[in-house]
């Protein structure tokens, strides 16, 4: 077990809401309130190929402070894999028309953080060139990842030397709080969150 020296932020980087994901069931407020009730300190909304508008994010920040709400997006790349992008609020990411190498270069250029979400969920292989274009992390624990797949995912992460994360991928409020990450520090901006994640000072947790 890892022992932390600093203040810990319990954060889920992969949550959906019905307003911005067609498959979402719970509202953005319901998801936030479920996260607070579960003891989380922060979430990142990562809807399918769609950002939460800045005006809405500002409203939520005012409404739920000191709880932290970060911006993310789950980008569907050609081949069908889902790539979580954190810390890069860019409308160019919307629409689901990216090829993975181009997305990788774009996020690297602009200082975001990339996670390969729930690999092997839809296919028996990973449909991107993750060796040539490694993500910053791989999602190994989630409500949408079978526990039997986790060892296989861990092998991929070890092969390319990247950490793993644990996110709920919650589309409904009952799933919020089941998976999250224990992050050292208390980032308040998207850039601070990216810096904290890139430092690797976090541990995946699940209930």
C-alpha positions as a printed NumPy array, in Angstrom:
array([[  0.   ,   0.   ,   0.   ],
       [  1.177,   3.491,  -0.806],
       [  1.379,   6.12 ,   1.955],
       [  0.763,   9.735,   1.001],
       [  2.702,  12.679,   2.44 ],
       [  0.372,  15.397,   1.225],
       [ -3.289,  16.327,   1.086],
       [ -5.248,  13.869,  -1.031],
       [ -7.902,  14.65 ,  -3.629],
       [-10.303,  11.819,  -4.426],
       [-11.152,  12.368,  -8.084],
       [-13.102,  10.546, -10.778],
       [-11.87 ,  11.577, -14.227],
       [-14.58 ,   9.878, -16.292],
       [-18.222,  10.782, -15.631],
       [-21.068,  11.383, -18.082],
       [-24.311,  13.355, -17.844],
       [-27.563,  13.101, -19.768],
       [-27.358,  16.675, -21.072],
       [-24.129,  16.069, -22.98 ],
       [-23.958,  12.29 , -23.591],
       [-26.786,  10.573, -25.445],
       [-26.277,   7.475, -23.293],
       [-26.3  ,   9.455, -20.045],
       [-29.112,   8.796, -17.579],
       [-28.487,  11.161, -14.647],
       [-28.256,  14.943, -14.867],
       [-25.04 ,  16.798, -14.288],
       [-26.317,  18.025, -10.911],
       [-27.313,  14.499,  -9.878],
       [-23.852,  13.222, -10.769],
       [-22.113,  15.961,  -8.782],
       [-24.344,  15.485,  -5.75 ],
       [-23.752,  11.722,  -5.881],
       [-20.   ,  12.358,  -5.99 ],
       [-20.175,  14.639,  -2.962],
       [-22.285,  12.085,  -1.075],
       [-19.727,   9.382,  -1.932],
       [-16.89 ,  11.408,  -0.42 ],
       [-15.198,  12.512,  -3.628],
       [-13.473,  15.882,  -3.804],
       [-13.61 ,  16.377,  -7.561],
       [-14.833,  15.006, -10.874],
       [-14.082,  15.593, -14.529],
       [-17.032,  15.44 , -16.892],
       [-15.92 ,  13.462, -19.933],
       [-18.875,  13.144, -22.241],
       [-18.799,  11.47 , -25.628],
       [-17.272,  13.849, -28.192],
       [-18.802,  16.861, -26.489],
       [-17.537,  19.428, -24.001],
       [-19.614,  20.946, -21.226],
       [-19.954,  24.641, -22.223],
       [-17.734,  27.02 , -20.266],
       [-20.719,  29.05 , -19.062],
       [-22.264,  25.905, -17.597],
       [-18.977,  24.933, -15.974],
       [-18.722,  28.365, -14.355],
       [-22.265,  28.012, -12.989],
       [-21.438,  24.618, -11.529],
       [-18.231,  25.918,  -9.94 ],
       [-20.188,  28.647,  -8.162],
       [-22.992,  26.302,  -7.144],
       [-20.885,  23.472,  -5.724],
       [-17.691,  25.119,  -4.407],
       [-15.443,  24.005,  -2.767],
       [-16.111,  20.77 ,  -4.683],
       [-13.956,  20.825,  -7.823],
       [-15.335,  20.215, -11.319],
       [-12.938,  19.812, -14.225],
       [-13.446,  19.709, -17.968],
       [-12.753,  16.603, -20.012],
       [-13.978,  14.865, -23.137],
       [-14.109,  11.249, -24.289],
       [-12.981,  11.366, -27.904],
       [-14.028,   8.545, -30.22 ],
       [-11.17 ,   7.891, -32.642],
       [-11.313,   6.026, -35.933],
       [-11.225,   2.341, -35.098],
       [-13.636,   2.846, -32.211],
       [-11.373,   3.315, -29.193],
       [-12.288,   5.99 , -26.66 ],
       [ -9.588,   8.433, -25.568],
       [-10.133,  10.574, -22.489],
       [ -8.606,  14.042, -22.817],
       [ -8.165,  16.126, -19.672],
       [ -7.026,  19.73 , -19.397],
       [ -7.653,  20.812, -22.964],
       [-10.837,  22.783, -23.551],
       [-10.84 ,  22.829, -27.338],
       [-13.993,  22.61 , -29.497],
       [-11.838,  20.962, -32.181],
       [-11.964,  17.825, -30.022],
       [-15.718,  17.511, -30.49 ],
       [-17.416,  15.507, -33.21 ],
       [-15.711,  12.12 , -33.101],
       [-13.77 ,  12.452, -36.373],
       [-10.209,  12.132, -35.119],
       [ -7.579,   9.64 , -36.179],
       [ -5.583,   8.617, -33.134],
       [ -2.099,   9.749, -34.284],
       [ -3.457,  13.214, -35.088],
       [ -5.269,  13.405, -31.751],
       [ -2.116,  12.306, -29.946],
       [ -0.047,  15.034, -31.613],
       [ -2.74 ,  17.655, -30.947],
       [ -3.049,  16.866, -27.252],
       [  0.728,  16.675, -26.815],
       [  1.178,  20.031, -28.55 ],
       [ -1.409,  21.763, -26.381],
       [ -0.49 ,  20.237, -23.035],
       [ -3.379,  17.899, -22.275],
       [ -3.466,  14.494, -20.588],
       [ -4.643,  11.374, -22.466],
       [ -6.114,   8.153, -21.109],
       [ -6.977,   5.066, -23.135],
       [-10.423,   4.293, -21.735],
       [-11.728,   0.759, -21.074],
       [ -9.507,  -1.132, -23.568],
       [-10.803,  -4.506, -24.765],
       [-14.365,  -3.473, -23.982],
       [-15.501,  -3.604, -27.605],
       [-12.732,  -5.655, -29.245],
       [-10.303,  -8.398, -28.335],
       [ -7.476,  -6.134, -29.505],
       [ -6.635,  -2.459, -29.004],
       [ -7.47 ,  -0.615, -32.202],
       [ -4.825,   2.122, -31.953],
       [ -1.028,   2.107, -32.232],
       [ -0.477,   2.573, -28.498],
       [  3.169,   1.513, -28.714],
       [  4.127,   4.225, -31.191],
       [  1.767,   6.798, -29.68 ],
       [  1.466,   5.895, -25.986],
       [ -1.247,   7.576, -23.926],
       [ -0.387,   9.112, -20.567],
       [ -2.371,   6.444, -18.709],
       [ -4.72 ,   3.521, -19.253],
       [ -8.048,   2.967, -17.531],
       [ -7.81 ,  -0.439, -15.826],
       [-10.701,  -0.247, -13.361],
       [-14.219,   0.91 , -14.194],
       [-17.861,  -0.085, -14.001],
       [-17.462,  -0.891, -17.71 ],
       [-14.349,  -3.053, -17.373],
       [-14.734,  -6.716, -16.518],
       [-12.43 ,  -7.679, -13.651],
       [-11.187, -10.567, -15.787],
       [ -9.778,  -8.025, -18.263],
       [ -7.82 ,  -6.   , -15.716],
       [ -4.704,  -8.249, -15.719],
       [ -4.547,  -7.983, -19.513],
       [ -4.854,  -4.202, -19.295],
       [ -2.149,  -4.075, -16.634],
       [  0.191,  -5.976, -18.943],
       [ -0.321,  -3.375, -21.668],
       [  0.334,  -0.536, -19.215],
       [  3.522,  -2.214, -18.009],
       [  4.65 ,  -2.844, -21.576],
       [  4.536,   0.852, -22.451],
       [  5.413,   2.041, -18.933],
       [  2.366,   4.162, -18.179],
       [  0.235,   4.249, -15.011],
       [ -3.319,   2.99 , -14.704],
       [ -6.34 ,   4.911, -13.478],
       [ -9.66 ,   3.971, -11.927],
       [-12.775,   5.84 , -13.07 ],
       [-16.473,   5.138, -12.692],
       [-17.477,   5.859, -16.306],
       [-20.776,   6.575, -14.569],
       [-23.763,   7.266, -16.775],
       [-26.134,   6.957, -13.817],
       [-25.683,   8.354, -10.316],
       [-25.677,   4.978,  -8.542],
       [-22.296,   4.204, -10.14 ],
       [-20.609,   7.397,  -8.95 ],
       [-18.024,   6.82 ,  -6.228],
       [-17.342,   3.182,  -7.045],
       [-14.062,   3.978,  -8.811],
       [-11.783,   6.977,  -8.372],
       [ -8.169,   8.054,  -7.973],
       [ -6.372,   9.253,  -4.851],
       [ -4.332,  12.188,  -6.134],
       [ -1.657,  13.983,  -4.127],
       [ -2.341,  17.701,  -3.941],
       [ -5.344,  19.938,  -4.495],
       [ -5.342,  21.223,  -8.081],
       [ -7.867,  23.955,  -8.817],
       [ -7.286,  24.575, -12.536],
       [ -7.165,  22.269, -15.539],
       [ -3.429,  22.928, -15.932],
       [ -2.758,  22.114, -12.294],
       [ -4.726,  18.883, -12.683],
       [ -2.721,  17.909, -15.771],
       [  0.546,  18.66 , -13.963],
       [ -0.539,  16.564, -10.983],
       [ -1.551,  13.647, -13.191],
       [  1.653,  13.806, -15.216],
       [  3.654,  13.678, -11.989],
       [  2.207,  10.207, -11.429],
       [  1.388,  10.952,  -7.797],
       [ -1.904,   9.093,  -7.674],
       [ -3.247,   5.675,  -6.811],
       [ -6.328,   4.037,  -8.375],
       [ -9.053,   3.045,  -5.909],
       [-12.278,   1.113,  -6.242],
       [-14.989,  -0.138,  -3.879]])
